[in-house]
Amino acid sequence: MAQLAIDRSLLQSLWNRQGGSCYYCGKPVNRREWALDYKSPPHRDGTNAVSNMAVVCRSCRLHKGDKTESEYRQWLDERKQWLDDQYRRYVVDGGARRPGQAVSAA
C-alpha cells in the first residue's frame, strides 16, 4: 500500500481540533512528539478520510498497533484495571502474600 502524504497543516488542524491532546489517552502532545493514527486502519476496512485520522502520543501509537479504535479503547480499559489491581495489591494491601498467609494488623 502506498504511503499517504500528510500535509503539515492537516496535522496541525487535527491537533488544534483535539485541543493539543492525544485522541486516545488525553495526555498533552507537543508537536515534536505527535503521530498520526488511523482510528480504523485502512487494511482493516478503514479509509484515508480525515474523519478517520487522529493525532496521538507516541505511546498510544506504539501500543495501538493495527487495532481499531474500539479494540484499543478496550485494551486501555483492561490495562487500567490491571494497573489498579496491582496498585491495590502492592500499595494498599501491603504487598504480595503467599496463599493462606494472614494479613498483619497495622
C-alpha positions as CSV (number, residue, x, y, z in Angstrom):
1,M,0.0,0.0,0.0
2,A,1.3,3.5,-0.9
3,Q,2.1,5.9,1.9
4,L,-0.3,8.8,2.2
5,A,1.4,12.2,2.1
6,I,0.1,14.2,5.0
7,D,0.2,18.0,4.8
8,R,1.6,19.5,8.0
9,S,-1.3,21.9,8.0
10,L,-3.7,18.9,8.2
11,L,-1.8,17.5,11.2
12,Q,-1.9,21.0,12.8
13,S,-5.6,21.2,12.2
14,L,-6.3,17.8,13.8
15,W,-4.0,18.7,16.7
16,N,-5.9,22.0,17.2
17,R,-9.3,20.2,17.0
18,Q,-8.2,17.8,19.7
19,G,-7.0,20.7,22.0
20,G,-3.4,19.6,21.7
21,S,-4.1,16.3,23.4
22,C,-3.8,12.6,22.4
23,Y,-7.0,11.3,20.9
24,Y,-6.9,8.1,22.9
25,C,-5.4,8.9,26.4
26,G,-6.0,12.6,26.5
27,K,-2.4,13.5,27.6
28,P,-1.0,16.7,26.1
29,V,1.0,16.1,22.9
30,N,3.6,18.6,21.8
31,R,4.3,19.0,18.1
32,R,7.7,17.3,18.3
33,E,6.2,14.1,19.6
34,W,2.9,13.7,17.8
35,A,2.0,10.9,15.5
36,L,-0.8,10.5,13.1
37,D,-3.0,7.4,13.5
38,Y,-5.9,5.9,11.7
39,K,-8.8,5.2,14.1
40,S,-9.6,2.2,11.9
41,P,-6.6,1.1,9.9
42,P,-7.1,1.1,6.1
43,H,-6.1,-2.6,5.8
44,R,-9.0,-3.3,8.2
45,D,-11.6,-1.5,6.1
46,G,-10.7,2.0,7.4
47,T,-10.5,4.9,5.0
48,N,-8.0,7.6,4.2
49,A,-10.6,10.2,5.1
50,V,-9.7,13.0,7.6
51,S,-12.5,11.8,9.8
52,N,-10.6,8.5,10.3
53,M,-7.4,10.3,11.4
54,A,-6.3,11.4,14.8
55,V,-3.2,12.9,16.4
56,V,-1.9,10.7,19.1
57,C,1.1,10.4,21.5
58,R,3.9,8.1,20.7
59,S,3.0,5.7,23.5
60,C,-0.6,5.2,22.2
61,R,0.6,4.9,18.6
62,L,3.1,2.2,19.7
63,H,0.6,0.2,21.8
64,K,-2.4,0.5,19.4
65,G,-0.6,-1.1,16.5
66,D,-3.2,-2.3,14.0
67,K,-6.1,-2.4,16.5
68,T,-9.3,-0.5,15.7
69,E,-10.3,2.4,17.9
70,S,-12.8,0.2,19.8
71,E,-10.3,-2.6,20.3
72,Y,-7.6,-0.2,21.6
73,R,-10.0,1.6,23.9
74,Q,-11.0,-1.9,25.3
75,W,-7.3,-2.7,25.7
76,L,-6.7,0.6,27.6
77,D,-9.6,-0.1,29.9
78,E,-8.2,-3.6,30.7
79,R,-4.8,-2.2,31.2
80,K,-6.1,0.5,33.6
81,Q,-7.9,-2.2,35.6
82,W,-4.8,-4.4,35.7
83,L,-2.7,-1.4,37.0
84,D,-5.4,-0.5,39.6
85,D,-5.4,-4.1,40.8
86,Q,-1.5,-4.1,41.0
87,Y,-1.6,-0.8,43.0
88,R,-4.2,-2.1,45.4
89,R,-2.3,-5.4,45.8
90,Y,1.1,-3.9,46.5
91,V,0.5,-0.5,47.9
92,V,-2.9,-0.6,49.6
93,D,-2.9,-4.2,50.8
94,G,0.8,-4.2,51.8
95,G,2.4,-6.3,49.1
96,A,2.3,-9.8,47.8
97,R,1.4,-12.6,50.2
98,R,1.6,-16.3,50.0
99,P,-1.7,-18.1,49.7
100,G,-3.1,-18.5,53.2
101,Q,-0.8,-16.0,54.8
102,A,-2.6,-13.8,57.3
103,V,-2.7,-10.1,56.8
104,S,-0.9,-8.4,59.7
105,A,-2.9,-5.7,61.6
106,A,-1.5,-2.3,61.3
